[in-house]
Amino acid sequence: MTAPFLLADCKAIAFDLDGTLLDTMQDIRASVSVALRDCGYGELPEDYRMPNLHGAFPAVLVAVMQDRNVPLSVLDAVIKAYAKHYAHLAHRNSQPYPGVVDFLEDCQSRGVKLAVCTNKLHASALKALEQKGLMPYFSVVLGSDSVSRPKPDAEPLLKAFEAMGVAPAQGAYVGDTHVDAISAHNAGVPFVWFRAGYGGELVHEHPQALAFDDYAELLTVHDATFSS
């Protein structure tokens, strides 16, 4: 029988970034769209849903290019154009999800150690966190280029929990996609699914300790147990 998961017992919590802490869809989509235009291809529709916001860079761009029939022979040019436009936007339209700051404040007040494990590039993750005022909450930030094997491998989470000095089983990983769920499972970390993020139905194929739609819910479940 699996031991119950108690959120209040977590000594450390790691978070995914895009689609979990920050809603970054608009800036990423706009940057990809203009990058494609600069390289001589059509821009993305305003309602275009990115097919991959969970992979390590540049898999995000590759998925869009394949979906839009853009030859991968121009990938290097698209990467350069994307980097330029994403840096220019400076996460202008990206925002923390409602309740994120309150939950981070609550964790900090209880002495819970916090980390970010993302498949975003490390420098880009740091900029996003700094520009949105979230960096002071986190003692560890790991990007896809911070490790030799990014998510869904266990390495990012194992490295983060080691840096925080907490055993993986004594913490939790909050994410929005099946890649986050797999990474958590591989690392032996209870997975907490943010349903309002960018994930899809594949998340249901993997164990969850808890699922929620709004961070305000997490402030009310400290004394509740969930079967993992």
Secondary structure, DSSP 4 states (H G I P E B T S, - for coil): -PPEEEGGG-SEEEE-SBTTTEE-HHHHHHHHHHHHHHTTSPPPPTTPPPS-SSSPTTHHHHHHHHHTT--GGGHHHHHHHHHHHHHHHTTTT-EEPTTHHHHHHHHHHTT-EEEEE-SS-HHHHHHHHHHTT-GGG-SEEE-GGGSSS-TTSSHHHHHHHHHHT--GGGEEEEESSHHHHHHHHHHT--EEEETTSS--GGGGGS--SEEESSHHHHTT-TT-EEE-
